[in-house]
Protein backbone atom coordinates (compact mmCIF):
# COMPACT_ATOMS: atom_id res chain seq x y z
CA UNK A 1 0.00 0.00 0.00
CA UNK A 2 1.15 3.53 -0.79
CA UNK A 3 -0.28 6.98 -0.13
CA UNK A 4 -0.66 9.56 -2.92
CA UNK A 5 -0.45 13.36 -2.55
CA UNK A 6 -4.18 13.54 -1.76
CA UNK A 7 -3.84 11.15 1.18
CA UNK A 8 -5.56 8.20 -0.53
CA UNK A 9 -4.09 4.71 -0.18
CA UNK A 10 -3.58 2.50 -3.20
CA UNK A 11 -2.40 -1.05 -3.60
CA UNK A 12 0.77 -0.89 -5.68
CA UNK A 13 3.26 -3.06 -7.46
CA UNK A 14 6.72 -1.79 -6.58
CA UNK A 15 9.47 -1.87 -9.20
CA UNK A 16 13.18 -1.52 -8.60
CA UNK A 17 15.37 -0.61 -11.58
CA UNK A 18 19.06 0.02 -10.95
CA UNK A 19 18.36 0.59 -7.25
CA UNK A 20 15.62 3.20 -7.73
CA UNK A 21 12.10 2.46 -6.54
CA UNK A 22 9.06 3.06 -8.73
CA UNK A 23 5.39 2.15 -8.32
CA UNK A 24 2.48 1.16 -10.52
CA UNK A 25 -1.02 1.31 -9.06
CA UNK A 26 -2.26 -2.28 -9.17
CA UNK A 27 -5.80 -1.37 -10.26
CA UNK A 28 -4.45 0.65 -13.19
CA UNK A 29 -2.00 -2.12 -14.15
CA UNK A 30 -4.71 -4.79 -14.30
CA UNK A 31 -6.87 -2.49 -16.45
CA UNK A 32 -3.93 -1.67 -18.77
CA UNK A 33 -3.12 -5.37 -19.27
CA UNK A 34 -6.76 -6.22 -20.05
CA UNK A 35 -7.27 -3.27 -22.42
CA UNK A 36 -3.70 -3.13 -23.79
CA UNK A 37 -3.47 0.47 -22.67
CA UNK A 38 -0.76 2.47 -20.94
CA UNK A 39 -0.23 2.88 -17.23
CA UNK A 40 1.85 5.53 -15.46
CA UNK A 41 4.89 4.76 -13.37
CA UNK A 42 5.33 6.91 -10.29
CA UNK A 43 8.24 7.69 -8.02
CA UNK A 44 8.17 5.67 -4.78
CA UNK A 45 9.61 6.89 -1.50
CA UNK A 46 9.48 5.46 1.99
CA UNK A 47 9.40 7.11 5.36
CA UNK A 48 6.88 5.64 7.80
CA UNK A 49 4.82 4.46 4.86
CA UNK A 50 5.30 4.24 1.12
CA UNK A 51 4.47 7.46 -0.71
CA UNK A 52 3.73 8.02 -4.40
CA UNK A 53 5.49 10.91 -6.09
CA UNK A 54 5.79 12.39 -9.55
CA UNK A 55 5.17 10.48 -12.77
CA UNK A 56 8.43 8.91 -13.93
CA UNK A 57 7.39 6.95 -17.01
CA UNK A 58 4.86 4.80 -18.79
CA UNK A 59 4.33 1.07 -19.17
CA UNK A 60 2.26 -0.78 -21.74
CA UNK A 61 1.77 -4.27 -23.11
CA UNK A 62 4.22 -5.13 -25.89
CA UNK A 63 3.10 -5.55 -29.51
CA UNK A 64 3.46 -9.34 -29.18
CA UNK A 65 1.29 -9.36 -26.05
CA UNK A 66 3.89 -11.35 -24.11
CA UNK A 67 5.56 -8.60 -22.11
CA UNK A 68 5.11 -5.29 -20.34
CA UNK A 69 7.40 -2.60 -21.74
CA UNK A 70 8.51 0.13 -19.35
CA UNK A 71 9.79 3.49 -20.59
CA UNK A 72 11.27 5.85 -18.02
CA UNK A 73 11.26 9.59 -18.73
CA UNK A 74 14.86 9.81 -17.50
CA UNK A 75 15.86 7.38 -20.22
CA UNK A 76 15.88 3.66 -20.54
CA UNK A 77 13.59 0.99 -21.88
CA UNK A 78 12.85 -2.15 -19.87
CA UNK A 79 10.59 -5.17 -20.19
CA UNK A 80 9.19 -7.99 -18.09
CA UNK A 81 7.22 -11.11 -18.96
CA UNK A 82 3.44 -10.84 -18.58
CA UNK A 83 3.31 -14.46 -17.39
CA UNK A 84 5.74 -13.66 -14.55
CA UNK A 85 3.94 -10.39 -13.81
CA UNK A 86 0.56 -12.14 -13.54
CA UNK A 87 2.07 -14.61 -11.05
CA UNK A 88 3.22 -11.67 -8.92
CA UNK A 89 -0.21 -9.99 -9.14
CA UNK A 90 -1.89 -13.28 -8.13
CA UNK A 91 0.58 -13.65 -5.19
CA UNK A 92 1.97 -16.92 -6.55
CA UNK A 93 5.45 -15.35 -6.92
CA UNK A 94 7.19 -12.50 -5.16
CA UNK A 95 9.41 -11.28 -7.99
CA UNK A 96 9.40 -10.87 -11.76
CA UNK A 97 12.67 -10.22 -13.56
CA UNK A 98 13.05 -6.96 -15.46
CA UNK A 99 15.42 -6.76 -18.42
CA UNK A 100 16.85 -3.71 -20.16
CA UNK A 101 15.93 -3.34 -23.82
CA UNK A 102 19.06 -2.37 -25.75
CA UNK A 103 18.80 0.88 -27.66
CA UNK A 104 19.26 0.61 -31.42
CA UNK A 105 22.62 1.82 -32.74
CA UNK A 106 22.59 5.34 -34.11
CA UNK A 107 23.82 5.64 -37.68
CA UNK A 108 25.89 8.76 -38.28
CA UNK A 109 24.24 11.07 -40.79
CA UNK A 110 25.78 10.89 -44.21
CA UNK A 111 28.01 7.90 -43.52
CA UNK A 112 28.23 5.38 -46.36
CA UNK A 113 26.18 7.63 -48.60
CA UNK A 114 27.83 8.47 -51.86
CA UNK A 115 26.65 11.19 -54.16
CA UNK A 116 26.43 10.12 -57.77
CA UNK A 117 27.73 12.39 -60.50
CA UNK A 118 25.06 14.92 -61.38
CA UNK A 119 23.40 14.86 -57.90
CA UNK A 120 23.50 17.74 -55.46
CA UNK A 121 23.54 17.81 -51.68
CA UNK A 122 20.56 19.84 -50.44
CA UNK A 123 20.60 21.18 -46.90
CA UNK A 124 17.40 21.54 -44.91
CA UNK A 125 16.66 24.13 -42.26
CA UNK A 126 14.32 23.49 -39.38
LOVO-586764 format. One line per field, with one value per residue: x, y, z of N, C-alpha, C, O, CB in turn; residue number from 1. Coordinates in steps of 0.02 Angstrom, whole numbers, plus 50000, padded with zeros to 5 digits. Atoms other than C-alpha are relative to their C-alpha. Glycine has a CB too. Layout:
npx = (X,...)
npy = (Y,...)
npz = (Z,...)
capx = (X,...)
capy = (Y,...)
capz = (Z,...)
cpx = (X,...)
cpy = (Y,...)
cpz = (Z,...)
opx = (X,...)
opy = (Y,...)
opz = (Z,...)
cbpx = (X,...)
cbpy = (Y,...)
cbpz = (Z,...)
k = (NUM,...)
//
This chain:
npx = (50042,49965,50043,49986,49996,50065,50011,50034,49956,50009,49960,49951,49948,49939,49951,49933,49956,49935,50001,50050,50067,50056,50063,50056,50062,50020,50064,49986,49961,50046,50040,49957,49986,50062,50020,49939,49988,49940,50007,49944,49952,49991,49944,50020,49956,50022,49983,50037,50039,49979,50033,49996,49976,50011,49999,49931,49999,50060,49993,50055,49991,49961,50037,50011,50046,49966,49961,50018,49944,49995,49959,49989,49989,49930,49964,49996,50057,49995,50057,50010,50048,50068,50014,49969,50035,50065,49987,49988,50065,50041,49964,49969,49928,49984,49959,49999,49938,50006,49941,49991,50004,49945,50020,49972,49941,50014,49959,49979,50031,49957,49950,50011,50044,49961,50038,49985,49987,50061,50045,49979,50017,50046,50004,50066,50001,50059)
npy = (49941,49937,49941,49949,49931,49982,50037,50063,50059,50043,50060,49988,50048,49960,50019,49974,50000,49971,49975,49947,50027,49972,50034,50001,50015,50067,49995,49973,50050,50053,49972,49990,50065,50024,49958,49984,49929,49978,49986,49957,50023,49944,50003,50031,49985,50031,49973,50047,50038,49987,49941,49992,49934,49977,50050,50012,50036,50035,50072,50026,50067,50001,50014,50072,50019,50045,49964,49931,49956,49943,49945,49948,49934,49983,50039,50071,50043,50063,50045,50057,50048,49994,50061,49990,49944,50025,50041,49954,49969,50052,50019,50066,49986,49936,49959,50011,49970,49945,49998,49938,50006,49961,49947,50013,49959,49939,49994,49931,49971,49992,50053,50051,49974,49970,49959,50017,49940,49967,49988,49946,50007,49947,49994,49982,49960,50012)
npz = (50000,50002,49993,50051,49974,49972,49939,50014,50003,50058,50003,50053,50018,49998,50050,49986,50059,49984,49931,49990,49991,50036,49983,50046,49963,50021,50035,50067,50036,50022,50054,50058,50029,50031,50056,50037,49996,49964,49928,49979,49950,49954,49953,49937,49944,49939,49935,49957,50048,50069,50028,50072,50020,50068,50053,50022,50062,50022,50014,50040,50025,50062,50061,50003,49947,49953,49951,49981,50014,49954,50026,49949,50028,49993,50049,49988,50016,49964,50013,49956,50027,49972,49962,49934,49968,49976,49941,49945,49985,49967,49939,50005,50000,49969,50044,50073,50026,50047,50043,50038,50072,50028,50047,50067,50015,50038,50061,50012,50060,50057,50005,50051,50052,50053,50046,50070,50043,50022,49943,49956,49930,49982,49927,49977,49939,49960)
capx = (50000,50057,49986,49967,49978,49791,49808,49722,49796,49821,49880,50039,50163,50336,50473,50659,50769,50953,50918,50781,50605,50453,50269,50124,49949,49887,49710,49777,49900,49764,49657,49804,49844,49662,49636,49815,49827,49962,49988,50093,50245,50266,50412,50408,50480,50474,50470,50344,50241,50265,50223,50186,50275,50290,50259,50422,50370,50243,50216,50113,50089,50211,50155,50173,50064,50195,50278,50256,50370,50426,50489,50564,50563,50743,50793,50794,50679,50643,50529,50459,50361,50172,50166,50287,50197,50028,50104,50161,49989,49906,50029,50099,50272,50360,50471,50470,50634,50652,50771,50843,50797,50953,50940,50963,51131,51130,51191,51295,51212,51289,51400,51412,51309,51391,51333,51322,51387,51253,51170,51175,51177,51028,51030,50870,50833,50716)
capy = (50000,50176,50349,50478,50668,50677,50558,50410,50236,50125,49947,49955,49847,49911,49906,49924,49970,50001,50030,50160,50123,50153,50107,50058,50066,49886,49931,50033,49894,49761,49875,49916,49732,49689,49836,49844,50023,50123,50144,50276,50238,50345,50385,50284,50344,50273,50355,50282,50223,50212,50373,50401,50546,50619,50524,50445,50348,50240,50053,49961,49787,49744,49723,49533,49532,49433,49570,49736,49870,50007,50175,50293,50480,50491,50369,50183,50049,49892,49741,49601,49445,49458,49277,49317,49481,49393,49270,49416,49500,49336,49318,49154,49232,49375,49436,49456,49489,49652,49662,49815,49833,49882,50044,50031,50091,50267,50282,50438,50554,50545,50395,50269,50382,50423,50559,50506,50620,50746,50743,50887,50890,50992,51059,51077,51206,51175)
capz = (50000,49961,49993,49854,49872,49912,50059,49973,49991,49840,49820,49716,49627,49671,49540,49570,49421,49453,49638,49613,49673,49564,49584,49474,49547,49541,49487,49340,49293,49285,49177,49062,49037,48998,48879,48811,48867,48953,49139,49227,49331,49486,49599,49761,49925,50099,50268,50390,50243,50056,49964,49780,49695,49523,49362,49304,49150,49060,49042,48913,48845,48705,48525,48541,48698,48795,48894,48983,48913,49033,48970,49099,49064,49125,48989,48973,48906,49007,48990,49096,49052,49071,49131,49273,49309,49323,49447,49554,49543,49594,49740,49673,49654,49742,49601,49412,49322,49227,49079,48992,48809,48713,48617,48429,48363,48294,48116,48086,47960,47790,47824,47682,47570,47407,47292,47111,46975,46931,47105,47227,47416,47478,47655,47754,47887,48031)
cpx = (50044,49950,50018,49999,49933,49983,49963,50050,49982,50044,50046,50041,50064,50052,50067,50043,50063,49999,49950,49931,49947,49937,49952,49939,49971,49935,50010,50038,49955,49957,50042,50016,49938,49983,50058,50012,50065,49983,50061,50042,50016,50061,49975,50051,49972,50025,49966,49957,50031,49959,50012,50021,49981,49999,50070,50003,49933,50016,49941,50018,50036,49956,49984,49950,50031,50038,49970,50062,49996,50046,50004,50015,50074,50044,50002,49935,50012,49939,49999,49947,49932,49982,50028,49965,49932,50009,50012,49934,49956,50031,50026,50076,50011,50036,49988,50062,49984,50066,50002,49995,50056,49975,50032,50060,49980,50048,50020,49970,50052,50052,49978,49949,50044,49954,50022,50015,49933,49951,50028,49981,49957,49996,49929,50006,49936,49981)
cpy = (50062,50057,50050,50069,50023,49963,49933,49943,49957,49938,50008,49938,50041,49969,50031,49990,50038,50035,50054,49969,50039,49961,50005,49983,49935,50001,50025,49949,49945,50024,50008,49934,49974,50039,50017,50075,50015,50014,50042,49967,50060,49988,49971,50017,49970,50039,49954,49954,50010,50058,50003,50071,50016,49943,49995,49964,49968,49927,49979,49931,50003,49982,49925,49977,49954,50036,50067,50042,50062,50052,50053,50066,50019,49962,49927,49965,49933,49958,49945,49955,50009,49938,50008,50055,49978,49957,50043,50032,49951,49973,49928,50005,50068,50047,49981,50037,50055,50003,50066,49983,50041,50052,49986,50044,50060,50003,50073,50025,50006,49945,49948,50023,50036,50040,49983,50063,50028,50013,50057,49982,50061,50002,50022,50040,49988,50061)
cpz = (50000,50000,49946,50032,50031,50064,49990,49996,49939,50008,49939,49986,49999,49953,50020,49938,50018,50068,50014,50003,49962,50019,49942,50042,49972,49960,49928,49958,49973,49942,49937,49966,49962,49936,49954,49996,50036,50073,50021,50054,50044,50044,50066,50053,50063,50060,50050,49958,49931,49973,49925,49984,49929,49950,49972,49933,49984,49988,49958,49975,49933,49941,49994,50052,50052,50055,50017,49990,50043,49969,50054,49966,50004,49951,50020,49985,50033,49983,50052,49969,50032,50041,50071,50038,50028,50062,50062,50021,50038,50064,49998,49999,50034,49953,49927,49974,49950,49961,49963,49926,49970,49950,49932,49987,49957,49942,49991,49934,49945,49992,49949,49947,49949,49954,49929,49960,49975,50056,50042,50072,50019,50075,50018,50065,50037,50039)
opx = (50097,49893,50077,49990,49933,49931,49948,50105,49923,50099,50023,50044,50070,50059,50070,50055,50061,50029,49945,49914,49944,49942,49950,49939,49961,49929,49980,50027,49962,49946,50017,50020,49945,49960,50049,50030,50104,49927,50116,50018,50031,50081,49919,50111,49912,50085,49991,49944,50079,49899,50067,49998,49927,50025,50102,50057,49883,50073,49885,50077,50021,49900,49932,49922,49995,50062,49925,50113,49943,50103,49953,50050,50098,50104,50009,49881,50067,49888,50049,49903,49926,49945,49993,49956,49913,49967,49993,49920,49920,50004,50035,50111,49964,50033,49971,50073,49938,50120,49950,50023,50060,49928,50089,50062,49937,50109,49976,49967,50107,50086,49919,49919,50077,49898,50081,49993,49889,49902,50089,49933,49979,49984,49897,50049,49882,49932)
opy = (50064,50050,50065,50075,50069,49975,49899,49951,49947,49942,50025,49891,50087,49908,50089,49934,50097,50088,50076,49926,50100,49907,50054,49934,49929,49965,49998,49944,49925,49987,49994,49932,49948,50010,50053,50102,49970,50030,50032,49927,50114,49931,49985,50006,49955,50054,49899,49897,50048,50063,49991,50119,49998,49889,50045,49959,49981,49909,50004,49912,50046,49958,49906,49922,49927,50004,50092,50032,50093,50036,50082,50068,50057,49973,49911,49987,49905,49984,49928,49980,50017,49943,49993,50050,49998,49959,50025,50037,49971,49926,49897,49957,50108,50108,49925,50095,50049,50000,50095,49934,50102,50039,49963,50101,50055,50000,50117,49988,50030,49943,49929,49982,50085,50020,49986,50117,49991,50050,50069,49945,50118,49951,50059,50025,49985,50061)
opz = (50032,49977,49935,50093,50071,50094,50039,49970,49923,50036,49885,50025,49959,49948,50040,49916,50034,50076,50072,49962,49964,50048,49905,50079,49911,49910,49882,49898,49915,49894,49882,49904,49907,49887,49904,49944,50051,50090,49997,50094,50018,50057,50087,50044,50068,50066,50062,49976,49924,49986,49901,50016,49905,49963,49958,49904,50017,49972,49969,49972,49891,49950,49968,50047,50093,50101,49982,50023,50050,49952,50074,49916,49962,49947,50079,50004,50030,49959,50083,49933,50093,50089,50119,50099,50083,50108,50117,50081,50083,50094,50051,50014,50039,49962,49910,49990,49909,49990,49945,49903,49982,49912,49929,50010,49914,49950,49991,49885,49956,49940,49948,49913,49965,49940,49913,49978,49953,50046,50041,50084,50010,50107,49981,50107,50008,50076)
cbpx = (49952,50046,50007,49948,50020,49947,49962,49959,49994,50018,49956,50045,49986,50027,49979,50032,49964,50021,50066,50004,49983,50012,49970,50010,49948,49992,49952,50040,50053,49956,49970,50064,50021,49942,49970,49996,49941,50030,49995,49972,50065,49938,50032,49994,50010,50024,49977,49956,49924,49991,50025,49934,50074,50053,49949,50037,50053,49970,50006,49984,49931,50058,50039,50066,49941,50046,50071,49974,50002,50025,49972,50057,49957,50023,50071,50020,49991,50005,50004,49981,50025,49949,50030,50074,49991,49964,50060,50051,49965,49988,49955,49974,50030,50041,50073,49933,50044,49986,50000,50068,49929,50051,50021,49946,50054,50006,49962,50077,49969,50034,50014,49975,49944,50040,50009,49941,50046,49967,49990,49968,50064,49930,50053,49956,50008,50011)
cbpy = (50000,50004,50031,49996,50048,49987,50042,50005,49958,50038,49935,50059,49963,50004,50024,49965,50031,50050,50024,50053,49999,49998,50031,49949,50058,49956,50048,50064,49971,49976,50069,50036,49949,50004,50064,49971,50035,50063,49934,50067,49968,50011,50070,49923,50077,49928,50076,50039,50023,49936,50064,49983,50004,50051,50019,49961,49947,50032,49958,50047,49963,49950,50023,49962,49968,49955,50008,50003,50019,49977,50029,49980,50051,49985,50026,49987,49993,50012,49971,50021,49928,50010,49938,50017,50058,49960,49953,50055,50024,49943,50007,49964,50001,49989,49992,50026,49947,50068,49941,50034,50023,49953,50070,50011,49958,50064,49973,50006,50069,50064,49968,49936,50048,49946,50077,49961,49981,49959,49936,50067,49995,49989,50050,49937,50075,49941)
cbpz = (50061,49936,50071,49942,49945,49950,50048,49936,50065,49934,49996,50018,49930,50071,49928,50062,49937,49945,50016,49944,50073,49922,50063,49941,49995,50061,50038,50006,50045,50059,50022,50020,50054,50049,50026,49928,50034,49967,50042,50026,49968,50043,50010,49992,50008,50004,50008,50051,50000,49955,50035,49966,50009,49980,49944,50051,50001,49936,50065,49940,49993,50006,49938,50009,49970,49962,49976,50075,49925,50070,49934,50048,50035,50071,49991,50071,49923,50076,49930,50072,50011,49944,49964,49992,49951,49945,49989,49980,49935,49951,50060,49937,49928,50062,50017,49965,49968,50037,49950,50017,49973,49965,50026,49946,49965,50046,49937,49999,50016,50003,50069,50032,50029,49960,50014,49968,49939,49947,50043,49978,50045,49969,50027,50011,49984,50047)
k = (1,2,3,4,5,6,7,8,9,10,11,12,13,14,15,16,17,18,19,20,21,22,23,24,25,26,27,28,29,30,31,32,33,34,35,36,37,38,39,40,41,42,43,44,45,46,47,48,49,50,51,52,53,54,55,56,57,58,59,60,61,62,63,64,65,66,67,68,69,70,71,72,73,74,75,76,77,78,79,80,81,82,83,84,85,86,87,88,89,90,91,92,93,94,95,96,97,98,99,100,101,102,103,104,105,106,107,108,109,110,111,112,113,114,115,116,117,118,119,120,121,122,123,124,125,126)
//
